[in-house]
């Protein structure tokens, strides 16, 4: 594991709710000045207040990451008001829960522009500031679904797959240039975030994450760890993420059949919902007069606040030392 880098200023997209909100809190607790980028004013201001309450500086900026000019303007403002950007965390996304043929072309394009091009735009702006200084880190927030597509989430899975290809290509270019800028990915499991209340859904029942479900803090710990140690190519958070990625490498056809049989049921609760309910694909639901959704969703009673696998992944040297010590102890005992 590489040397831990110092972070003074961090940027987090999608900072107003969910994983981004939990990540902002952890960074603020470490004394990092945080630029918060998102569309929803209510959530942004609430998140900024949490940063300030922790004793850190906050700069909330209303930004649609699908618009490159808005992201570029935000980058210039951050550098002017907070200082040089050390870490840029790309977390913003939007999507739709529906069979592919029920998603309109404009809706699919919009989800792709936010989730995939939003990361491309954030990365480009981050590099424009980091490359001249030859330092900095970019953290791409991915998913187990970046490697394994599932039914009812074609827009999200497609965008997350694209992020992997884009990031791998970029990493090779940075290595070729012997750049001091690092880029890493953090792939997440199913999480208890507000997305299931505000994403576009054409499912007859309320959307839910596929169990096992983790609290956003589990993801945030992995993201912050990656921000401080971006030398690793990827971080996998949660045992389910590990099993999904590895399983898809070994038995993809079997997973196709399994998900075709179970994927619809496992992504819906028993609660029926209005297919025309408001969603945040085009406009934020936490705009003026709206609601602060916070980091956690409605599945806290079924969610895990810790992941032993994620802890071991973040502390590989400690885990290796423990295993080595245990092995030596067994050998010593056997030689008695």
CORCORMO-V215870 format. One record per run of one state. SS is the DSSP state (a for helix, b for strand, c for the rest). FROM is the first residue (numbers start at 1). LEN is the number of residues. If there is no record, write none. Layout:
((SS/FROM/LEN) (SS/FROM/LEN))
//
This chain:
((c/1/8) (b/9/5) (c/14/4) (a/18/12) (c/30/3) (b/33/6) (c/39/2) (a/41/13) (c/54/4) (b/58/5) (c/63/5) (a/68/14) (c/82/5) (b/87/4) (c/91/5) (b/96/2) (c/98/2) (a/100/3) (c/103/2) (a/105/29) (c/134/2) (b/136/8) (a/144/3) (c/147/7) (a/154/23) (c/177/4) (b/181/8) (c/189/2) (b/191/1) (c/192/3) (a/195/4) (c/199/1) (b/200/2) (c/202/3) (b/205/3) (c/208/5) (b/213/2) (c/215/1) (a/216/13) (c/229/5) (b/234/3) (c/237/2) (a/239/12) (c/251/1) (a/252/15) (c/267/1) (b/268/5) (c/273/27) (a/300/3) (b/303/2) (c/305/3) (a/308/7) (c/315/1) (a/316/19) (c/335/2))
//
